[in-house]
Amino acid sequence: MRTAAALVALAATATVASAHWPGADAANARKRHSDIKRSSGYQLSGYYAGQDFLNLFDFATGSQNGGLANFVDQETAWNQGLVEVKKGEVHLRTASWVNPDGNTLNAIKLTSKAAYAEGLYLWDIARMPQVCGSWPAIWSTGPDWPNGGEIDLVEYVSLQSKNGFSVHTGPGCWAGSTGYSAEGMLAGANSLNCDAHATDSQGCGFRTTQNATCGVGANAKGAGVYALEWSSAGIKAWYFPRGQVPQDIKDKNPNPWSWSTPDMYIAAEGCNPSTYFQPQTLVVNSNICGTWPEGVWHTDGDYSGQSSGSCAALTGADTCRDYVLNSAHDFSHAYWRIKSFSVYNY
């Protein structure tokens, strides 16, 4: 999750400046060999849908990043109808009412009971939050942040429809300049530097060039599948819209080498996963307001696919906080429908 106030800068820096990390030429030369080496052999080690999916997680409590979300425990979530299994899908909702404290709305933050390392992970999402002020994410984090690494697979705010993929690490991890289709979120000397300390906690982020890869745009197409491959070759991430999911994924016989160019690729030559990433706790949450939504509240969002205008213009509210606390009923649109989560290993 992006945590720094510098997230506001994302609105002004939609393309990445050219950068060169140590070993980039060697990485490009070895990339094809690395990909071919990992072109087959994945076996399904876990498929989780409905209650089986929920059984993988604990319900974390508290708040994060200055947001208005009050993350509640499992009992409260069920009692208030914030979680439901319906037709095999897991529904995770945000409350559409303000708590008696006058400052928060109840929401859900799932954290996995187990930690995950090398493998291929597929998230089949039917729907995700779409409302001004929301900050949804599917991400993972290792111990001793950022030294244990963080991977953001799904992250956006409000009505954005271009997903942001990113990683956050300790010093020394650099993304390459080739091998992926997304655009860097930052410009300048640190545009490909994944070191959270050197980038005001932002790490290296990549925004998809295609529209409708998250939020309202993805929902209009029936959402789709997010894929993350963590291997000795590096870390790759893809998004496939519902009508373009590879047949091998549908057949539960995934072959990442045959897929399109990944949206994000952190090559091992510049950032060896065994050095910069420890086993990760998976997180699914929906924050409300906080540093990022508040910081871009007055931005029209064309860079991120929010072409309908800024949330300030759309809602008439000067701040995210004012809007949410006076229009909490709109958060009936802030919910996930998760079809399944699959884990593949060699």
C-alpha positions as CSV (number, residue, x, y, z in Angstrom):
1,M,0.0,0.0,0.0
2,R,1.2,3.5,-0.8
3,T,1.6,5.3,2.4
4,A,3.4,8.7,1.8
5,A,1.9,12.1,1.3
6,A,4.0,12.2,-1.9
7,L,1.3,10.1,-3.5
8,V,-0.2,13.4,-4.6
9,A,2.7,13.6,-7.1
10,L,1.3,10.6,-9.0
11,A,-1.3,12.9,-10.6
12,A,1.5,15.0,-12.2
13,T,3.9,12.2,-13.2
14,A,2.1,9.8,-15.5
15,T,5.1,8.6,-17.5
16,V,8.4,7.2,-16.5
17,A,11.7,8.9,-17.3
18,S,14.4,6.7,-18.8
19,A,16.6,5.1,-16.2
20,H,19.4,2.5,-16.2
21,W,19.9,0.2,-13.3
22,P,23.1,-1.9,-12.7
23,G,23.0,-5.0,-14.9
24,A,20.2,-3.9,-17.2
25,D,22.0,-5.0,-20.4
26,A,22.7,-8.4,-19.0
27,A,19.1,-8.7,-17.8
28,N,17.8,-8.0,-21.3
29,A,20.2,-10.6,-22.7
30,R,19.1,-13.3,-20.3
31,K,15.4,-12.4,-20.2
32,R,14.3,-14.8,-23.0
33,H,16.2,-17.7,-21.5
34,S,14.6,-17.1,-18.1
35,D,11.1,-17.0,-19.5
36,I,11.6,-20.2,-21.5
37,K,13.0,-22.0,-18.5
38,R,9.7,-21.3,-16.6
39,S,7.3,-21.9,-19.5
40,S,5.5,-25.0,-18.0
41,G,5.2,-27.2,-14.9
42,Y,2.8,-25.3,-12.6
43,Q,0.6,-27.6,-10.6
44,L,-2.5,-26.5,-8.7
45,S,-1.8,-26.6,-5.0
46,G,-4.9,-24.7,-3.8
47,Y,-8.2,-23.4,-5.2
48,Y,-10.3,-21.3,-2.8
49,A,-13.8,-20.0,-3.3
50,G,-16.7,-19.0,-1.0
51,Q,-16.2,-20.0,2.6
52,D,-13.0,-21.8,1.7
53,F,-11.6,-18.4,0.6
54,L,-12.6,-16.7,3.9
55,N,-11.1,-19.5,5.9
56,L,-7.6,-18.5,4.6
57,F,-7.9,-15.1,6.4
58,D,-8.2,-13.3,9.7
59,F,-10.2,-10.1,10.0
60,A,-7.8,-7.4,11.1
61,T,-9.0,-4.4,13.1
62,G,-7.9,-0.8,13.3
63,S,-7.2,1.9,10.7
64,Q,-4.5,2.8,8.2
65,N,-3.0,5.7,6.2
66,G,-5.1,8.4,7.9
67,G,-8.3,6.8,6.4
68,L,-11.9,6.9,7.7
69,A,-12.2,3.1,7.5
70,N,-12.7,1.3,10.9
71,F,-11.7,-2.3,10.1
72,V,-13.9,-4.6,12.1
73,D,-13.5,-8.1,13.5
74,Q,-15.1,-11.2,11.9
75,E,-18.2,-11.3,14.2
76,T,-19.0,-7.6,13.6
77,A,-18.5,-8.0,9.9
78,W,-21.0,-10.9,9.7
79,N,-23.5,-9.3,12.1
80,Q,-23.5,-6.0,10.1
81,G,-23.8,-7.7,6.7
82,L,-20.4,-6.6,5.5
83,V,-19.4,-10.1,4.5
84,E,-21.5,-12.7,2.7
85,V,-21.0,-15.8,0.6
86,K,-23.5,-15.7,-2.3
87,K,-23.7,-18.0,-5.3
88,G,-20.2,-19.1,-4.5
89,E,-18.7,-15.6,-4.5
90,V,-17.4,-13.7,-1.5
91,H,-18.9,-10.3,-1.0
92,L,-16.9,-7.8,1.1
93,R,-18.7,-4.6,1.8
94,T,-18.1,-1.2,3.3
95,A,-20.7,0.2,5.7
96,S,-23.0,2.8,4.1
97,W,-23.5,4.6,7.4
98,V,-21.3,6.7,9.7
99,N,-20.4,5.2,13.1
100,P,-21.6,6.9,16.3
101,D,-18.2,8.5,16.7
102,G,-19.1,10.7,13.7
103,N,-15.7,10.1,12.0
104,T,-15.6,6.5,10.6
105,L,-17.3,3.9,8.6
106,N,-16.9,0.2,9.2
107,A,-15.0,-1.8,6.6
108,I,-13.1,-5.1,6.1
109,K,-9.4,-5.8,6.0
110,L,-8.5,-9.5,5.5
111,T,-5.0,-10.7,6.3
112,S,-3.9,-14.2,5.4
113,K,-3.2,-16.8,8.1
114,A,-0.3,-18.3,6.1
115,A,2.6,-16.5,4.3
116,Y,3.3,-17.1,0.6
117,A,6.5,-17.1,-1.4
118,E,7.4,-18.4,-4.9
119,G,4.5,-19.5,-7.0
120,L,1.8,-18.3,-9.3
121,Y,-1.3,-16.6,-7.8
122,L,-4.5,-16.0,-9.6
123,W,-7.3,-13.7,-8.2
124,D,-10.6,-14.0,-10.1
125,I,-12.5,-10.8,-9.3
126,A,-16.1,-10.3,-10.4
127,R,-16.5,-6.8,-9.1
128,M,-14.5,-4.2,-7.1
129,P,-15.3,-0.9,-5.3
130,Q,-16.3,2.1,-7.4
131,V,-17.1,5.3,-5.5
132,C,-15.3,8.6,-4.8
133,G,-13.3,8.3,-1.7
134,S,-12.6,4.5,-1.8
135,W,-9.1,3.1,-1.7
136,P,-9.3,-0.6,-2.5
137,A,-6.3,-2.9,-2.7
138,I,-5.1,-6.5,-2.9
139,W,-1.5,-6.6,-1.7
140,S,1.0,-8.5,0.3
141,T,3.8,-7.6,2.8
142,G,6.7,-9.3,4.4
143,P,8.1,-8.8,7.9
144,D,10.2,-5.7,8.9
145,W,8.7,-3.4,6.2
146,P,10.1,-2.5,3.8
147,N,13.0,-4.9,4.1
148,G,10.7,-8.0,3.7
149,G,9.2,-6.5,0.6
150,E,5.7,-5.4,-0.4
151,I,3.8,-6.2,-3.6
152,D,0.7,-4.3,-4.6
153,L,-1.3,-6.3,-7.2
154,V,-4.5,-4.2,-7.2
155,E,-4.5,-0.6,-6.0
156,Y,-6.4,2.5,-7.1
157,V,-8.7,5.2,-5.6
158,S,-12.1,6.6,-6.3
159,L,-13.3,6.2,-9.9
160,Q,-9.9,5.4,-11.4
161,S,-9.9,2.7,-14.0
162,K,-6.2,2.1,-14.7
163,N,-4.7,-0.2,-12.1
164,G,-1.4,0.5,-10.3
165,F,1.0,-2.3,-9.7
166,S,4.0,-1.6,-7.4
167,V,6.6,-3.1,-5.1
168,H,8.4,-1.6,-2.1
169,T,11.7,-2.9,-0.8
170,G,14.8,-2.0,1.1
171,P,17.8,-0.4,-0.6
172,G,19.3,-2.0,-3.8
173,C,16.2,-3.2,-5.7
174,W,15.7,-1.6,-9.2
175,A,13.1,-2.4,-11.8
176,G,14.3,-2.8,-15.4
177,S,13.2,-0.5,-18.3
178,T,11.9,-3.3,-20.5
179,G,9.9,-6.5,-20.3
180,Y,6.6,-5.0,-19.2
181,S,3.8,-2.9,-20.8
182,A,2.7,-0.5,-18.0
183,E,4.1,3.0,-17.5
184,G,6.1,4.1,-14.5
185,M,4.2,6.3,-12.1
186,L,7.2,8.5,-11.2
187,A,9.8,10.5,-13.2
188,G,13.4,11.3,-12.4
189,A,16.5,9.5,-11.2
190,N,14.5,7.2,-8.8
191,S,11.7,6.3,-11.3
192,L,12.7,2.7,-11.3
193,N,14.1,2.6,-7.7
194,C,12.0,0.2,-5.6
195,D,13.7,1.3,-2.4
196,A,10.9,2.7,-0.1
197,H,13.5,4.8,1.8
198,A,14.7,6.6,-1.4
199,T,11.2,7.2,-2.8
200,D,9.3,8.6,0.2
201,S,7.7,5.1,0.7
202,Q,6.4,4.8,-2.8
203,G,8.7,2.2,-4.2
204,C,8.5,1.5,-7.9
205,G,5.0,1.8,-9.3
206,F,3.5,1.0,-12.8
207,R,0.2,2.1,-14.2
208,T,-1.5,0.1,-16.9
209,T,-1.7,1.8,-20.3
210,Q,-4.9,0.1,-21.1
211,N,-8.1,1.4,-19.6
212,A,-10.6,-0.6,-17.6
213,T,-8.1,-2.6,-15.6
214,C,-9.7,-1.8,-12.2
215,G,-12.7,-0.2,-10.6
216,V,-15.5,1.2,-12.6
217,G,-14.0,0.4,-16.0
218,A,-13.2,-3.2,-15.1
219,N,-16.6,-3.7,-13.5
220,A,-18.3,-2.6,-16.7
221,K,-16.6,-5.5,-18.4
222,G,-17.4,-8.1,-15.8
223,A,-14.0,-7.6,-14.1
224,G,-11.4,-10.3,-14.7
225,V,-8.3,-12.1,-13.4
226,Y,-5.2,-10.6,-11.7
227,A,-2.1,-12.9,-11.9
228,L,1.1,-12.7,-10.0
229,E,4.1,-14.9,-10.7
230,W,7.0,-14.9,-8.2
231,S,9.9,-17.0,-9.4
232,S,13.7,-17.0,-9.5
233,A,13.4,-14.9,-12.7
234,G,11.7,-12.1,-10.9
235,I,8.1,-10.9,-10.1
236,K,5.6,-10.4,-12.9
237,A,2.0,-9.2,-12.8
238,W,-0.9,-9.2,-15.3
239,Y,-4.5,-8.2,-15.6
240,F,-6.8,-10.1,-18.0
241,P,-10.3,-8.6,-18.6
242,R,-13.2,-11.1,-18.3
243,G,-13.5,-11.7,-22.1
244,Q,-9.7,-12.1,-22.5
245,V,-8.7,-14.5,-19.8
246,P,-6.3,-17.1,-21.3
247,Q,-7.8,-20.5,-21.9
248,D,-5.0,-22.2,-19.9
249,I,-6.2,-20.2,-16.8
250,K,-9.7,-21.4,-17.4
251,D,-8.4,-25.0,-17.8
252,K,-6.4,-24.7,-14.5
253,N,-3.3,-25.4,-16.5
254,P,-1.6,-21.9,-16.6
255,N,1.4,-21.3,-18.8
256,P,2.6,-17.7,-18.1
257,W,5.2,-17.9,-20.9
258,S,2.4,-18.0,-23.4
259,W,0.6,-15.0,-22.1
260,S,0.9,-11.4,-23.2
261,T,3.7,-9.1,-22.0
262,P,3.2,-8.6,-18.2
263,D,2.0,-5.3,-16.9
264,M,4.8,-5.3,-14.4
265,Y,8.1,-7.1,-14.4
266,I,10.7,-6.8,-11.6
267,A,13.6,-8.8,-13.1
268,A,15.8,-10.8,-10.8
269,E,18.9,-9.2,-12.3
270,G,18.1,-5.9,-10.8
271,C,16.1,-7.1,-7.8
272,N,16.6,-10.7,-6.8
273,P,13.4,-11.9,-5.0
274,S,15.3,-14.1,-2.7
275,T,17.2,-11.1,-1.4
276,Y,14.4,-8.5,-1.3
277,F,11.2,-10.4,-0.6
278,Q,10.4,-12.7,2.3
279,P,7.3,-14.8,2.6
280,Q,4.3,-12.5,2.2
281,T,1.1,-12.0,4.2
282,L,-1.8,-11.4,1.7
283,V,-4.1,-8.5,2.4
284,V,-7.5,-7.5,0.9
285,N,-8.9,-4.3,2.1
286,S,-11.0,-1.2,1.3
287,N,-9.8,2.0,2.9
288,I,-11.8,5.2,2.9
289,C,-10.2,8.6,2.1
290,G,-6.7,8.8,3.6
291,T,-3.6,10.2,2.0
292,W,-4.1,9.2,-1.6
293,P,-7.8,9.8,-2.2
294,E,-7.6,13.1,-0.3
295,G,-4.5,14.1,-2.1
296,V,-6.0,13.7,-5.6
297,W,-9.5,14.8,-4.7
298,H,-9.3,17.9,-7.0
299,T,-7.5,16.1,-9.8
300,D,-9.5,15.2,-12.9
301,G,-7.7,11.9,-13.1
302,D,-7.3,11.5,-16.9
303,Y,-3.8,10.0,-16.2
304,S,-5.4,7.2,-14.3
305,G,-8.5,6.7,-16.4
306,Q,-10.9,8.8,-14.3
307,S,-12.2,10.7,-17.3
308,S,-15.5,11.7,-15.7
309,G,-13.8,14.5,-13.8
310,S,-12.4,15.1,-10.3
311,C,-14.3,13.8,-7.3
312,A,-14.5,17.4,-6.0
313,A,-16.4,18.4,-9.2
314,L,-18.5,15.2,-9.3
315,T,-19.6,15.4,-5.6
316,G,-19.6,19.1,-4.9
317,A,-17.6,18.4,-1.7
318,D,-14.3,20.2,-1.1
319,T,-12.6,17.3,0.7
320,C,-12.9,13.5,0.6
321,R,-13.7,13.5,4.3
322,D,-16.6,16.0,3.9
323,Y,-18.1,13.9,1.1
324,V,-18.0,10.6,2.9
325,L,-19.3,11.8,6.3
326,N,-22.2,13.5,4.6
327,S,-22.9,10.9,1.8
328,A,-22.1,7.6,3.5
329,H,-25.0,6.0,1.7
330,D,-22.9,6.2,-1.6
331,F,-20.6,3.6,-0.1
332,S,-23.1,0.9,-1.0
333,H,-21.0,0.9,-4.2
334,A,-17.8,0.1,-2.3
335,Y,-17.8,-3.7,-2.3
336,W,-15.8,-6.6,-3.7
337,R,-17.2,-9.8,-5.3
338,I,-14.4,-12.4,-5.3
339,K,-14.9,-15.5,-7.3
340,S,-11.8,-17.4,-6.4
341,F,-8.1,-17.4,-5.4
342,S,-5.8,-20.0,-6.8
343,V,-2.2,-21.0,-5.9
344,Y,0.1,-22.9,-8.3
345,N,3.6,-24.2,-7.5
346,Y,6.2,-26.4,-9.2
